[in-house]
Every structure is written in structure tokens, then in C-alpha cells.
Amino acid sequence: MKKHLLFVILMLMITALASGCAKPALKCTSPEDNATHHYLQGMKLLEDGRTNEADAKFERAVYCDEEYSGAYSGAAIVHAMKASESKDPAFRNVHVERANEKLRLAWKRADEPEARFAYHIAVMRAGIILKPKGWLEDAGDARGDAMKLKVDETKLIYYDGKEAADYFMGLAYLDAREFQKARDSFAGVLNTKRDGRWNAPADRGWKKTDKIVRALAGITVGDVGNEIAIKETIARGDMAALLADELKIESLFAGRIPVKSEVESMKPEFTPADILNHRFKEEILTAMKWGVRGLEPQYDPTTKAYLFMPEEAVSRKELALTLEDVLIKITGDDKMASAFFGHARSPFPDVPPSAAWYNAVMNVTTRNIMETELSGEFRPEAKVDGAEAILAIRVLRQRMNIY
């Protein structure tokens, strides 16, 4: 009886010992249901701006492995993006706090240099989005900390190489309007590897900043120009401001009319309702006063009224029409408006000779005021970015000796 009792006690001790040493049961057991997979998918969803889906992936990554630092770094970016999208200050503050909490958790669990690298990049990205006080300096510090790490780039999972830090620093400088530094950061990415994950976006960033630098050089731009230069698309109101402030169209056009009283009596036919409180109201009225083509009020069927639509993006064909009209008004050469009529063939595969804007496109491209693609396409429907508009105005000034 004693032997049997001792045997039972021994077995119970062995079982208890085994239970204490055993690893906790895995929550995620299928091959692709693991923290690394969900983290990578979440980061890719972030690229497309699909924050809710990305958030779900990071949550699943945490569920699979609560100690996976990258999932918290990714989630911090998600909450930063949600904060920036929120118009409610209370909701914004909630997401800001969550972003900071996720960063804290990411750092706490970042045991490997690769995890710390992802954390530092998350700090940069969240700062670029939220722009708290001192964000640019903080981004620079995070970039420096990331570059000091000795990482195995094959284990960076999503970021692929350390040059990712330079890429996001380029975005930070671009947002801060430090264009020369942005261009240098993007160039650093391109010089690091011939081919890598960040080469293509860095190349686009470099070309954009280079265009901005070229556009701003040699043209007298104030706060308006600097603000417009970084815009992905330029609005009709912005375009009117550039014409009024940078080309000085009021004095240019008035100088072509010999009778001063005639100029003083000129005024726009009406003031569109949608510009009454617009910051560029006077500049828009100036463009309307001189009847600049491409910037005319448009009929809105909803309100059944003619509106200027100052926030509507300008297309390349509209910019061509505007620049051609400025040329005609400055030179007084009305023949320019029909100089290219009657062409049987177009040099552009996407602009037929019958198009209403064909003559304008020919006038601005033959004078190198606007550029085409290497393929020869003009892209008439594409939206004009701020740098392109400023660069076109700069070239127009040079062509017409306007200073």
C-alpha cells in the first residue's frame, strides 16, 4: 500500500513539474496565422491607406504573440493616421494617446535591433503625421538612432534595408518645406542600393523635390508660392493667386491698355457666392476681371448658379488654356489663338487636333512652358501639382522677359 502511495505521489510530482516547464499553448497554429505574417500584411495595408484593415491585422499579430514589438509599432502608425483624419478634437486626442501608448509598448518589447529599427521608423512616421511640437527634430533623432543599429537587413521583414530611415526623413523634410534637405535624403536612398524596396518611392520623392527646388529658384515667391509648391494638386483659387502675385497680371494687362480711365472702369461681372469668404477672393476677382481662360466661373446645376469652384483641381489642359491666354493678352497677338488650327495630325498621342485645347497645348509646349512625358503624351486630364504650376509660370516669365 505504501509503495502504491509513493508511486502516485511521484507521478503527481512529475506531472506538476512537466506542466510547469511546458510552453503555453499556441493561439495561432496554421502556417500563415502568425504574428510576422499579420504584421507584414498590416504594413502593406497601411501603404494603401486602409487603416481599419491594417489595425485588424496588427491586433491579430498581438493575439498570436503579445511580445511581438512590430505589431505595436504598426498600430502606432495606424492611430496616428486616424488622429490626422479625425475632425473631432476629442477623437483626435484619443488616437494620439493610443499612438503614444503603442509606441511605448513597442519599445518595451523591442529586444532585437531589427525590432528597435522598426520602432524608430514608427516614431518618425507618427511624428510626420501628427506634427507635435519639435516633431522634425525628433524625427532626425529617431533617424540617427535607427542608423546606429547593427541590424540584419534580411530580418527587417517590411523595411528591407536601413535606407528606409533616409526615405522617411526625406518625407519629413518635404513636409517641413526644407526641400534641399529632402532632396539630399532621397538621394541618399538612391545612392545606397541600386535596387531596393525604397528606390522607386525615393526616386519619385527626389524628382518631386528637385522640381520644387527648380520651380522656386529664380522666381520671386512669398508665402503663397511656398505653400502652393508642395501641393499634390493645385486648386483654381491657388492658380488665380499665382497669376496675381507672381505674374502681376493686373499691371501687365493694364499696361496694354493706353486709356487709364478704361482700366479703372473694368471690374468682374459678378462675385461668385463660393468665393465670398475665400482667402484668395481678390486674386480670383482679378482673374475674372481680365477674363482669363481656363479660370472662368462654371455653371453648377445643383445650386443653379455660376460658381468659381476655387477648391477644384486644375488639369493640365486647363493650365495650357490659362497660360496661352496670358501670352495672348501680354503680346496682343490674337493670331496665337488659332496658330495651330487645321493640323491633320497631332504630335501628341493623347491630344487630337480637333480637341478644344489643342492650340493651347501646342502654344505652351513649343515654347517649352509646359513639358510632355518621355513617351510624348501630354496627359491633358492629369491634375497639375504646385511645383509644375510655379515652374510653368517661371518659364513664362523668362520667355516674356517679365521681371
Secondary structure in CASP SS format (residue, H / E / C, confidence):
PFRMAT SS
TARGET T0000
AUTHOR 0000-0000-0000
METHOD secondary structure of the structure
MODEL  1
M C 1.00
K H 1.00
K H 1.00
H H 1.00
L H 1.00
L H 1.00
F H 1.00
V H 1.00
I H 1.00
L H 1.00
M H 1.00
L H 1.00
M H 1.00
I H 1.00
T H 1.00
A H 1.00
L H 1.00
A H 1.00
S H 1.00
G H 1.00
C H 1.00
A C 1.00
K C 1.00
P C 1.00
A C 1.00
L C 1.00
K C 1.00
C C 1.00
T C 1.00
S C 1.00
P C 1.00
E C 1.00
D C 1.00
N C 1.00
A H 1.00
T H 1.00
H H 1.00
H H 1.00
Y H 1.00
L H 1.00
Q H 1.00
G H 1.00
M H 1.00
K H 1.00
L H 1.00
L H 1.00
E H 1.00
D C 1.00
G C 1.00
R C 1.00
T H 1.00
N H 1.00
E H 1.00
A H 1.00
D H 1.00
A H 1.00
K H 1.00
F H 1.00
E H 1.00
R H 1.00
A H 1.00
V H 1.00
Y H 1.00
C H 1.00
D C 1.00
E C 1.00
E C 1.00
Y C 1.00
S H 1.00
G H 1.00
A H 1.00
Y H 1.00
S H 1.00
G H 1.00
A H 1.00
A H 1.00
I H 1.00
V H 1.00
H H 1.00
A H 1.00
M H 1.00
K H 1.00
A H 1.00
S H 1.00
E H 1.00
S C 1.00
K C 1.00
D C 1.00
P H 1.00
A H 1.00
F H 1.00
R H 1.00
N H 1.00
V H 1.00
H H 1.00
V H 1.00
E H 1.00
R H 1.00
A H 1.00
N H 1.00
E H 1.00
K H 1.00
L H 1.00
R H 1.00
L H 1.00
A H 1.00
W H 1.00
K H 1.00
R C 1.00
A C 1.00
D C 1.00
E C 1.00
P H 1.00
E H 1.00
A H 1.00
R H 1.00
F H 1.00
A H 1.00
Y H 1.00
H H 1.00
I H 1.00
A H 1.00
V H 1.00
M H 1.00
R H 1.00
A H 1.00
G H 1.00
I H 1.00
I H 1.00
L H 1.00
K C 1.00
P C 1.00
K C 1.00
G C 1.00
W H 1.00
L H 1.00
E H 1.00
D H 1.00
A H 1.00
G H 1.00
D H 1.00
A H 1.00
R H 1.00
G H 1.00
D H 1.00
A H 1.00
M H 1.00
K H 1.00
L C 1.00
K C 1.00
V C 1.00
D C 1.00
E H 1.00
T H 1.00
K H 1.00
L C 1.00
I C 1.00
Y C 1.00
Y C 1.00
D C 1.00
G C 1.00
K C 1.00
E H 1.00
A H 1.00
A H 1.00
D H 1.00
Y H 1.00
F H 1.00
M H 1.00
G H 1.00
L H 1.00
A H 1.00
Y H 1.00
L H 1.00
D H 1.00
A C 1.00
R C 1.00
E C 1.00
F H 1.00
Q H 1.00
K H 1.00
A H 1.00
R H 1.00
D H 1.00
S H 1.00
F H 1.00
A H 1.00
G H 1.00
V H 1.00
L H 1.00
N H 1.00
T H 1.00
K C 1.00
R C 1.00
D C 1.00
G C 1.00
R C 1.00
W C 1.00
N H 1.00
A H 1.00
P H 1.00
A H 1.00
D H 1.00
R H 1.00
G H 1.00
W H 1.00
K H 1.00
K H 1.00
T H 1.00
D H 1.00
K H 1.00
I H 1.00
V H 1.00
R H 1.00
A H 1.00
L H 1.00
A C 1.00
G C 1.00
I C 1.00
T C 1.00
V C 1.00
G C 1.00
D H 1.00
V H 1.00
G H 1.00
N H 1.00
E H 1.00
I H 1.00
A H 1.00
I C 1.00
K C 1.00
E C 1.00
T C 1.00
I C 1.00
A E 1.00
R H 1.00
G H 1.00
D H 1.00
M H 1.00
A H 1.00
A H 1.00
L H 1.00
L H 1.00
A H 1.00
D H 1.00
E C 1.00
L C 1.00
K C 1.00
I H 1.00
E H 1.00
S H 1.00
L H 1.00
F H 1.00
A H 1.00
G C 1.00
R C 1.00
I C 1.00
P C 1.00
V C 1.00
K H 1.00
S H 1.00
E H 1.00
V H 1.00
E H 1.00
S H 1.00
M C 1.00
K C 1.00
P C 1.00
E C 1.00
F C 1.00
T C 1.00
P C 1.00
A H 1.00
D H 1.00
I H 1.00
L C 1.00
N C 1.00
H C 1.00
R C 1.00
F C 1.00
K H 1.00
E H 1.00
E H 1.00
I H 1.00
L H 1.00
T H 1.00
A H 1.00
M H 1.00
K H 1.00
W C 1.00
G C 1.00
V C 1.00
R C 1.00
G C 1.00
L C 1.00
E C 1.00
P C 1.00
Q E 1.00
Y E 1.00
D E 1.00
P C 1.00
T C 1.00
T C 1.00
K C 1.00
A E 1.00
Y E 1.00
L E 1.00
F C 1.00
M C 1.00
P C 1.00
E C 1.00
E C 1.00
A E 1.00
V C 1.00
S E 1.00
R H 1.00
K H 1.00
E H 1.00
L H 1.00
A H 1.00
L H 1.00
T H 1.00
L H 1.00
E H 1.00
D H 1.00
V H 1.00
L H 1.00
I H 1.00
K H 1.00
I H 1.00
T H 1.00
G C 1.00
D C 1.00
D H 1.00
K H 1.00
M H 1.00
A H 1.00
S H 1.00
A C 1.00
F C 1.00
F C 1.00
G C 1.00
H C 1.00
A C 1.00
R C 1.00
S C 1.00
P C 1.00
F C 1.00
P C 1.00
D C 1.00
V C 1.00
P C 1.00
P C 1.00
S C 1.00
A C 1.00
A C 1.00
W C 1.00
Y H 1.00
N H 1.00
A H 1.00
V H 1.00
M H 1.00
N H 1.00
V H 1.00
T H 1.00
T H 1.00
R C 1.00
N C 1.00
I C 1.00
M C 1.00
E C 1.00
T C 1.00
E C 1.00
L C 1.00
S C 1.00
G C 1.00
E C 1.00
F C 1.00
R C 1.00
P C 1.00
E C 1.00
A C 1.00
K E 1.00
V C 1.00
D C 1.00
G H 1.00
A H 1.00
E H 1.00
A H 1.00
I H 1.00
L H 1.00
A H 1.00
I H 1.00
R H 1.00
V H 1.00
L H 1.00
R H 1.00
Q H 1.00
R H 1.00
M C 1.00
N C 1.00
I C 1.00
Y C 1.00
END
